[in-house]
Amino acid sequence: MSHPPLLGQLRRLLQPCSSVVPIAAAPSTARCLSPRAMSSTVASQVQPGGAVAAAEYEDVLGRLSSLITQKVRAHSGNRGNQWDLMAHYLQILELEEPIARMKVIHVAGTKGKGSTCTFTESILRSCGFSTGLFTSPHLMDVRERFRLNGVDISEEKFLKYFWWCWNKLKEKTDDDIPMPTYFRFLALLAFKIFSAEQVDVAVLEVGLGGKFDATNVVEAPIVCGISSLGYDHMEILGNTLGEIAGEKAGIFKKGVLAYTAPQPEEAMIALKQRALELGVSLQVANPLEPHQLKDQHLGLHGDHQYVNAGLAVALASTWLEKQGHLDKIPPNQTGPLPDQFISGLSNASLQGRAQIVTDSQVNSEVEDKDCSLVFYLDGAHSPESMEICARWFSHVTKENRRMPSSMVHSQSCGDFQKILLFNCMSVRDPLRLLPHLVDTSMQNRVHFDMALFVPNQSQYNKLGSNSSAPAEPEQIDLSWQLSLQRVWEKLLHGDKGMNDTNSSETSQVFESLPLAIEWLRTKARQNRSISFQVLVTGSLHLVGDVLRLLKK
């Protein structure tokens, strides 16, 4: 829902911060050898017994960080005018033939594409096939992006394939053909890993858009999928659903069957038009019905996951059919699924999507284990996913209150406090995010007692190494977080919203995420009769940062 009377005022509040774009620079401490010196390092990268030195792994993360472009993502240099470079990289790495032989499932979309890929991979693995899964972004470790048979790639294998790609590219690139940018390198690395490991199926999640995405070098996937479309990355993909859908449909290939989740009319028209131009058979995959799971539950939580699961079933079924495994395909679209499908769907796992984590540090100190600090993590970062996130949070926290006290909280645990922990990238419009979160929560009779706004830890090291935020407060630019806070206060209180201060009774800005976590822990320790329920959303990077801190 929108707030017409407030929009003009809120946009004026945000105006001074429109140029604040936090960009993660390469760590200044990264140790880089000259390109010609690289070839002599390969043999010494892995220590005997496969134990990888932490310092060496940090070295690799430093080199990856050096590939992060200093341009904002909307810069024209990140799009089609450099697309021809991908062909050079494939040639350097001798990947043209391996990619042509790869049995790929390619998925684009605005929301749900990571979940769809996860379900699809899990189904096919349950059916007995060796799988490779490439997703983004990672939450805590870059190796999360590369799953082999459902498990993050080992450090030993990651280093082996990293150095193989890095050395070849360093040797052959120059001013005319520079090193690939960060995501392109990771996509190339995924192709090398999956081809070398000879997986039966490679499930690839598009990073951004579709047409110019690094994964779109696959010329003949087995099947393509488009998950739910909405408004995101508008600075790159366009201002209308039709324009966004056109970019996503860039993964369609002539003669390759494609499926889409149900879409808004404007998006569906654009998808059908592109499919018609290419002679692609585009079919709508209906959401999965609960009865098709034979009393099992999806491994990924939330009602919206039935949409993603339905698309995944269609993609996996088509892959099985095209590979000649007709005996494994569901007999019809509406009846119960085969046991292998159900097992794959119920065992699927993906961090940072509708994930609930209890803070073990605080919980271990509290006699009543249910009067604690619990984090509800969801990486929603579009208007539509904000609504889904708010409905999920409202539902699961209400479920807690309806269950018997012995199962959730004892009689001594007298109250719940709901707290929002939020950040989003400055290229996103909080006026399209926060109102959806507030409205949907209020419709479900849930309100937040406090909102906390923080910079991402990964703003300082995008790869999630041991680096942390600057220690001195004066080094930290909080103008974006202060803008988010002003939007929040305006939504809650209208013209009575807060003035230029970073603290109020309903919101606070913290200089770093660790400070916010410590504040929450202190509150929980000082108020043992209250259960603190913290919704972490707005950014998958923020979710990853929180998970990393909680697991320390």
Rosetta blueprint (number, residue, H / E / L):
1 M L
2 S L
3 H L
4 P H
5 P H
6 L H
7 L H
8 G H
9 Q H
10 L H
11 R H
12 R H
13 L H
14 L H
15 Q H
16 P H
17 C H
18 S L
19 S L
20 V L
21 V L
22 P L
23 I L
24 A L
25 A L
26 A L
27 P L
28 S L
29 T L
30 A L
31 R L
32 C L
33 L L
34 S L
35 P H
36 R H
37 A H
38 M H
39 S H
40 S H
41 T L
42 V H
43 A H
44 S H
45 Q L
46 V L
47 Q L
48 P H
49 G H
50 G H
51 A L
52 V L
53 A L
54 A H
55 A H
56 E H
57 Y H
58 E H
59 D H
60 V H
61 L H
62 G H
63 R H
64 L H
65 S H
66 S L
67 L L
68 I L
69 T L
70 Q L
71 K L
72 V L
73 R L
74 A L
75 H L
76 S H
77 G H
78 N H
79 R L
80 G H
81 N H
82 Q H
83 W L
84 D L
85 L H
86 M H
87 A H
88 H H
89 Y H
90 L H
91 Q H
92 I H
93 L L
94 E L
95 L L
96 E H
97 E H
98 P H
99 I H
100 A H
101 R H
102 M L
103 K L
104 V E
105 I E
106 H E
107 V E
108 A E
109 G L
110 T L
111 K L
112 G L
113 K H
114 G H
115 S H
116 T H
117 C H
118 T H
119 F H
120 T H
121 E H
122 S H
123 I H
124 L H
125 R H
126 S H
127 C L
128 G L
129 F L
130 S L
131 T E
132 G E
133 L E
134 F E
135 T L
136 S L
137 P L
138 H L
139 L L
140 M L
141 D L
142 V H
143 R H
144 E H
145 R H
146 F E
147 R E
148 L E
149 N L
150 G L
151 V E
152 D E
153 I L
154 S L
155 E H
156 E H
157 K H
158 F H
159 L H
160 K H
161 Y H
162 F H
163 W H
164 W H
165 C H
166 W H
167 N H
168 K H
169 L H
170 K H
171 E H
172 K H
173 T L
174 D L
175 D L
176 D L
177 I L
178 P L
179 M L
180 P L
181 T L
182 Y H
183 F H
184 R H
185 F H
186 L H
187 A H
188 L H
189 L H
190 A H
191 F H
192 K H
193 I H
194 F H
195 S H
196 A H
197 E L
198 Q L
199 V L
200 D L
201 V E
202 A E
203 V E
204 L E
205 E E
206 V L
207 G L
208 L L
209 G L
210 G L
211 K L
212 F L
213 D L
214 A H
215 T H
216 N H
217 V H
218 V L
219 E L
220 A L
221 P L
222 I L
223 V E
224 C E
225 G E
226 I E
227 S L
228 S L
229 L L
230 G L
231 Y L
232 D L
233 H L
234 M H
235 E H
236 I H
237 L H
238 G L
239 N L
240 T L
241 L H
242 G H
243 E H
244 I H
245 A H
246 G H
247 E H
248 K H
249 A H
250 G H
251 I H
252 F L
253 K L
254 K L
255 G L
256 V L
257 L L
258 A E
259 Y E
260 T E
261 A L
262 P L
263 Q L
264 P L
265 E H
266 E H
267 A H
268 M H
269 I H
270 A H
271 L H
272 K H
273 Q H
274 R H
275 A H
276 L H
277 E H
278 L H
279 G L
280 V L
281 S L
282 L E
283 Q E
284 V E
285 A L
286 N L
287 P L
288 L L
289 E L
290 P H
291 H H
292 Q H
293 L H
294 K L
295 D L
296 Q L
297 H L
298 L L
299 G L
300 L L
301 H L
302 G L
303 D L
304 H L
305 Q H
306 Y H
307 V H
308 N H
309 A H
310 G H
311 L H
312 A H
313 V H
314 A H
315 L H
316 A H
317 S H
318 T H
319 W H
320 L H
321 E H
322 K H
323 Q L
324 G L
325 H L
326 L H
327 D H
328 K H
329 I L
330 P L
331 P L
332 N L
333 Q L
334 T L
335 G L
336 P L
337 L L
338 P L
339 D H
340 Q H
341 F H
342 I H
343 S H
344 G H
345 L H
346 S H
347 N H
348 A L
349 S L
350 L L
351 Q L
352 G L
353 R L
354 A L
355 Q E
356 I E
357 V E
358 T E
359 D L
360 S H
361 Q H
362 V H
363 N H
364 S L
365 E L
366 V L
367 E L
368 D L
369 K L
370 D L
371 C L
372 S L
373 L E
374 V E
375 F E
376 Y E
377 L E
378 D L
379 G L
380 A L
381 H L
382 S L
383 P H
384 E H
385 S H
386 M H
387 E H
388 I H
389 C H
390 A H
391 R H
392 W H
393 F H
394 S H
395 H H
396 V H
397 T H
398 K H
399 E H
400 N H
401 R H
402 R H
403 M L
404 P L
405 S L
406 S L
407 M L
408 V L
409 H L
410 S L
411 Q L
412 S L
413 C L
414 G L
415 D E
416 F E
417 Q E
418 K E
419 I E
420 L E
421 L E
422 F E
423 N L
424 C L
425 M L
426 S L
427 V L
428 R L
429 D L
430 P H
431 L H
432 R H
433 L H
434 L H
435 P H
436 H H
437 L H
438 V H
439 D H
440 T H
441 S H
442 M H
443 Q H
444 N L
445 R L
446 V L
447 H L
448 F L
449 D L
450 M E
451 A E
452 L E
453 F E
454 V L
455 P L
456 N L
457 Q H
458 S H
459 Q H
460 Y L
461 N L
462 K L
463 L L
464 G L
465 S L
466 N L
467 S L
468 S L
469 A L
470 P L
471 A L
472 E L
473 P H
474 E H
475 Q H
476 I L
477 D L
478 L L
479 S H
480 W H
481 Q H
482 L H
483 S H
484 L H
485 Q H
486 R H
487 V H
488 W H
489 E H
490 K H
491 L H
492 L H
493 H H
494 G H
495 D H
496 K H
497 G L
498 M L
499 N L
500 D L
501 T L
502 N L
503 S E
504 S L
505 E L
506 T L
507 S E
508 Q E
509 V E
510 F L
511 E L
512 S L
513 L H
514 P H
515 L H
516 A H
517 I H
518 E H
519 W H
520 L H
521 R H
522 T H
523 K H
524 A H
525 R H
526 Q H
527 N L
528 R L
529 S L
530 I E
531 S E
532 F E
533 Q E
534 V E
535 L E
536 V E
537 T E
538 G L
539 S L
540 L H
541 H H
542 L H
543 V H
544 G H
545 D H
546 V H
547 L H
548 R H
549 L H
550 L H
551 K L
552 K L
